């Protein structure tokens, strides 16, 4: 193996060339453990990888995907969870879902007061329908 080839890149190469090889076989060829082969296989199927330490004890880092302004804008995931995931998990209706949406994003879009007023508008609409 040349200096440029790392254990991880060799594993990925073997996985692409021969899908029938077991993790144990690949580990023996490359000189690592089967569990490391599984980790490389699992992480490579989820996102591109970047090797920060070659050969012995390599560290795999996930490369963050570019921001997607249509499906997942950065302000949608402030606090670690997308607001829509919370709304769906709590099974909130349209009006209450919008209350949560406007409240949670109020500080992130530039006009806090307007967003809070919009949340109040949806809350009043929900109260009038109760």
C-alpha positions in Angstrom: 0.0 0.0 0.0 1.5 3.4 -1.0 1.7 6.3 1.4 -1.3 8.0 -0.2 -3.5 4.9 0.3 -5.0 4.7 3.7 -6.7 1.8 5.4 -10.0 3.3 4.9 -9.6 4.1 1.2 -8.3 0.5 0.6 -11.4 -0.8 2.4 -13.7 1.3 0.3 -11.9 0.2 -2.9 -12.3 -3.5 -1.9 -15.9 -3.0 -1.0 -16.6 -1.5 -4.4 -14.7 -4.1 -6.4 -16.0 -7.2 -4.7 -19.4 -7.1 -3.0 -19.1 -10.8 -2.0 -16.1 -10.4 0.3 -16.8 -10.6 4.0 -15.7 -8.0 6.5 -13.3 -10.6 7.9 -11.7 -11.2 4.6 -11.3 -7.5 3.9 -9.9 -6.9 7.4 -7.3 -9.6 6.8 -6.2 -8.1 3.5 -6.0 -4.6 4.8 -4.6 -5.4 8.2 -7.4 -4.1 10.5 -10.4 -5.5 12.4 -13.7 -6.6 10.9 -15.5 -4.1 13.2 -13.5 -1.2 11.5 -14.5 -2.5 8.1 -18.2 -2.5 9.2 -17.8 1.1 10.5 -16.3 2.3 7.2 -19.0 0.5 5.2 -21.7 2.0 7.4 -20.4 5.6 7.4 -19.6 5.6 3.7 -23.2 4.7 2.9 -24.4 7.8 4.9 -22.1 10.6 3.8 -18.7 11.3 2.3 -15.8 10.6 4.6 -12.6 12.5 5.4 -9.7 10.7 6.8 -7.8 12.8 9.3 -5.3 10.2 10.5 -3.9 7.5 8.2 -3.1 3.8 8.7 -3.0 2.9 12.5 -6.1 4.1 14.4 -7.6 6.2 11.6 -10.3 8.7 12.6 -13.3 9.1 10.3 -15.1 12.4 10.3 -18.4 13.0 8.7 -18.4 15.9 6.2 -21.4 18.1 6.7 -23.5 18.5 3.6 -24.0 21.9 2.1 -26.9 23.9 3.3 -30.2 23.2 1.5 -32.2 26.4 1.5 -35.4 24.7 0.2 -35.7 21.5 2.2 -33.6 22.2 5.3 -32.6 25.8 5.8 -30.2 26.4 8.8 -32.8 28.3 10.8 -35.2 25.3 10.6 -32.9 23.2 12.7 -31.9 25.7 15.4 -31.8 23.9 18.7 -30.9 20.6 17.2 -34.4 19.6 15.9 -36.4 20.7 12.9 -39.6 22.4 14.0 -41.7 20.3 11.6 -40.4 17.1 13.3 -41.6 18.4 16.7 -45.0 19.5 15.2 -45.5 16.1 13.6 -44.4 14.2 16.7 -46.9 16.1 18.8 -49.6 15.7 16.1 -50.4 19.4 16.2 -53.1 20.8 13.8 -52.3 23.5 11.2 -53.0 26.5 13.5 -51.1 25.1 16.5 -48.2 23.9 14.3 -47.9 27.5 12.9 -47.9 28.9 16.4 -44.9 26.6 17.3 -43.2 27.4 13.9 -43.4 31.2 14.3 -42.4 31.2 18.0 -39.4 28.9 17.5 -38.1 30.8 14.5 -38.9 34.3 15.7 -35.3 35.2 16.7 -33.8 33.7 13.5 -35.5 35.5 10.6 -35.0 39.2 11.4 -38.4 40.4 12.6 -39.1 38.9 16.0 -42.1 41.1 16.8 -43.8 40.3 13.5 -43.3 36.6 13.9 -44.6 36.6 17.5 -47.7 38.6 16.3 -48.2 36.0 13.5 -48.0 33.2 16.2 -50.6 35.1 18.2 -52.8 35.4 15.2 -52.8 31.6 14.7 -53.3 31.0 18.4 -56.4 33.4 18.4 -57.7 31.6 15.4 -57.4 28.2 17.1 -59.1 29.6 20.2 -62.0 30.9 18.2 -62.5 27.5 16.7 -62.6 25.8 20.1 
